[in-house]
């Protein structure tokens, strides 16, 4: 298993609250903190070089988003993986991404297609599960961005933060990704033709297939 690289400490010029939140998301999404692992304010504040206040705010935000749990006796922990949560999260994310892609009604500009194709090529050539998950997230962020709806993009991003616990655990243990890569390509072909409805259908199918693969692994 690849050892995740700890994030860089927060620098003086960065927006504090958002940067602390993003670093903790990165630690969870990279597998540095696995499902069930404790998250202590003191340790995180030392790692990130900040006070405990923004760390606690970030953990409370992640609790509200469903990424972490908390209890008086044991503080915060990364939520464990469950089949029920997996079965609830994947279809919602698929529906949100499909909603974004249905707004595509004409072929994408060449420069946009080149950028998306480059994303996909880099993803397909990556064997490291931590980096691959990051590239996959970047690619799906770009697809949602085609819809131009910031509220939708924010909701989809929060769901992906939550699903990262499943994706990184699955990718560490199941390196085969040929089917997912082929599904990505099919979506891109539909977008190249300006068929947002087909791209949306393929996207929902892609997330459903991903859910089924993860559910099978969980079982």
N, C-alpha and C positions, 0 to 999 in steps of 0.2 A: 504494500500500500504506500502511495506517495505521501511523504510528510508535508503537511501544509506549511507554507511560510508565514510566520507571524506578520501582522500588518505593521506598517510604519507608525511611530508615535504621531499624534496630532501636532501639526506645526502652528506657529503663532498666527499666520495669515488665514487659516481655514475657518469657515463658519463652524463653531464648536458643536452645537447640538446635532446638526445634520452629519457632521464628520464622525462624531462618536457613534451615532446610530449606524452609519454606513460601515464603520470598522467592525462593529459587533456582528452585523449581518454577514460581513465577509468571513469572520471567524467561524460562524455557524455554517454558512454555505460552503465553505472550503473543507468542512469536516474536522477543523481544529477542535471544535466542541461537538461531540457526537450526541445523538439522541439520548436523553437521560443524564447528560453531564451537568454538573453544577456550574453556575455562573455567579461568581462573587464580585461584588462592587469593588472591594479593596484590590483584588488581583487585576481586574480589568482597568481600574484607574492607574495602577502602576504600569501595566503594559502599554497603555495609550498615552501616559504622561499627562493626565488630566485629573481634576478633582472628582470626588465620588458623585457629586450632584448631577452632571450631565450623563454619567453612566447609569444612574438610577432612572433618570428620565427616559433614556433609550430602552432600558429593560422593561419599564412599564409600558412603553409604546409597543414593544415586541410582544408583551403579554396581551395587550388589547388586540393585536393582529393575529394572535393564536400561535406564535412561534415558540414562546416560552411559557412555562408554568411558574407559579410561586406558591409557597406555603410558609406560614409563620415560623415553623420549626426548622426549615431547611433552605429558605431563600429561593432564589431563581434556579430553574433547571431548563435545559432544552427539552421540549416536548418529545415524548417517545413516538415511534412510528406505529400507526394502527391502520388496519384495513379500512375501518369506517371513515377515518379522516381522509385517507387516500381517495376513497370512492366519492367523497364529497368535494374535494378540492379540484381534482383534475377536470371534471365536466364544467365547472364554473369558469376556470381559466380558459378552457377551450371555447366556451361561449363568448367570453369577452374578446378574445383574439379574433374570432369569427366576425363579431360585430364590427371590429375595426376594419377588417379586410373587405367587408361588403361595400364599403364606401369607395373601393377602387373600381372605376367604371371605364377606364381606358388604359392602354398599355403604359407601363411606367417609363419615365424618361431613361435614356441610355445610362446616364450617370448613376441613377438610383439602382438600376439593374446591375450595373458593374459593381457597385458597393455591396449589394446583397449577395451577388455571386462570389465576390471575394470573401465575405464573411463565411459563406457556406464551404468554400474550398478550404479555408483555414480550419474550420471545424472538422471536416472530413479527414484531414491529414493529422489531426491531433490525437495522440494516444494517452496523454496524461489526463486522468479523470477530473482533477481539480480545474485544470486549465480548460478542459473540454466543457465542463459545466458553465464556466464563465463565458466561453465563446457562444455556447448555446443560448444563454441568457441574453447576451448582446444581440444575437440574431433575432430572437423573438421580440426583444425591445424594439428593434428596427421595424419589424413587421407591424407591431401595434402602432408605432409612430406614423405609419402611412395613413391612419385614420384621422390624425390631427386632433384627437380628442384627449386633452390632458387629464381629465377626470378618469377616463377609461384607462389611460396609460398608468396612472397612479394606482388604481385598483389592481390592474394586472401585475404591476411590479410588486405590490404587497403579497399577492397570492404566490408569485414566483419565489419570493423570500421564504414563504412558508414551505412550498414544495421543494425547495433546495435541500431540505433535510432528507427527503426521499430520493431525489435525483442523485445526490453525491454518494449516498450509501449504495444505491443500485449500481452506479457507474464504477465504484470501487470493486464490486464483486462480480459484475457482469460486463466485461469489456466489449462484447459484441454490439455494434451500433449500426450495422449496415442497413437494417430495415428503417431505422429512424432517419438515416441520411437520405435514403430513397424517398421517404415521405416529405422531407424538406424540399427535395428537388421537384417533386410533383407540385407542391404549393408554388414554388418559384416559376414554374412553367405556366401555371394558370395566371399568375400576376403579370408575367411578360406579355400574355395575350390580352390583358385588361379584363379578365373574367374574375371579378371579386367574389361573385357568388360561388363559383367553383372553388376558388382559393379558400373561402370560408368553410365550405363543406369538407374539404380536404384537411383543414386545420382542426376542426372538431374531431375528425376521424383520427388524425395524428395524436391528439391528446388522449383520446379514448384508447388507442392502441398502446400508448405509453403507460396509461393507468393499468391496463390489463397485464402488461409486462411486469410492472412493479408489484401488482397484487399477487401475481403468480410467485414472484420472488419472496414476498413477505410470507406467503403461505408455506 
